[in-house]
Amino acid sequence: MKTSNQRKTGTITIEEFRAIYRALAHRSEIHELFFSYSPNRKILPETNLIEFLRKEQFVIDADEAIASELIAKYEPIEE
């Protein structure tokens, strides 16, 4: 990956932005963590999300309401 702003212009190209985004968003440890809580490695059911929130995020009071709110906010697609 090129380092951002090699031209010293104060801006980055779309290709540089995409490379930075991929480096931040597509980390293998995140996928591994998701797979450890997802029964089919594709979706994270509400009960598994609650377990993740309690064990990994230390949200002691995580319950169905909190999980549903997160799902509605970040995964609005019915599937």
C-alpha positions in Angstrom: 0.0 0.0 0.0 1.3 3.4 -0.9 1.5 5.8 2.0 -1.2 8.4 1.9 -0.5 11.8 0.5 2.8 11.0 -1.1 2.4 14.0 -3.3 2.2 16.3 -0.3 -0.9 18.0 -1.7 -3.0 17.7 1.4 -5.4 15.4 -0.3 -5.6 11.8 -1.2 -6.9 10.0 -4.3 -9.9 7.7 -4.2 -7.6 4.8 -4.7 -5.6 5.8 -1.6 -8.8 6.3 0.4 -10.0 2.8 -0.6 -6.6 1.3 0.4 -6.8 3.0 3.8 -10.5 1.9 4.3 -9.6 -1.7 3.4 -6.7 -1.8 5.8 -9.0 -0.5 8.6 -12.2 -2.3 7.9 -11.2 -5.7 6.7 -9.0 -7.0 9.5 -8.8 -10.8 9.9 -9.1 -10.7 13.6 -12.5 -9.1 13.3 -13.7 -11.8 10.9 -12.3 -14.5 13.3 -14.2 -12.9 16.2 -17.4 -12.8 14.1 -17.0 -16.4 13.1 -16.5 -17.5 16.7 -20.0 -16.1 17.6 -21.8 -16.8 14.3 -23.3 -20.3 14.1 -23.2 -20.4 10.3 -20.4 -17.8 9.7 -22.9 -15.6 7.8 -25.2 -14.0 10.4 -25.1 -13.1 14.0 -28.4 -14.0 15.7 -29.6 -11.7 18.5 -28.7 -14.2 21.3 -25.2 -14.5 20.0 -24.9 -10.7 19.7 -25.9 -10.5 23.4 -23.2 -13.0 24.3 -20.6 -11.1 22.2 -21.6 -7.8 23.9 -21.3 -9.3 27.4 -18.1 -11.2 26.8 -16.1 -9.0 24.4 -17.5 -5.6 24.9 -18.2 -5.9 28.7 -21.8 -4.6 28.3 -23.0 -6.4 31.5 -26.6 -5.3 31.0 -26.8 -6.4 27.4 -30.2 -7.8 26.6 -32.7 -8.3 23.8 -33.6 -4.6 23.7 -30.0 -3.5 23.3 -29.3 -6.1 20.7 -32.5 -5.3 18.8 -31.6 -1.6 18.9 -28.1 -2.3 17.5 -29.5 -4.5 14.8 -32.1 -1.9 13.7 -29.5 0.8 13.6 -26.7 -0.9 11.8 -28.5 -3.8 9.9 -31.8 -2.4 8.7 -32.1 -5.0 6.0 -34.7 -7.7 6.9 -32.5 -10.6 5.7 
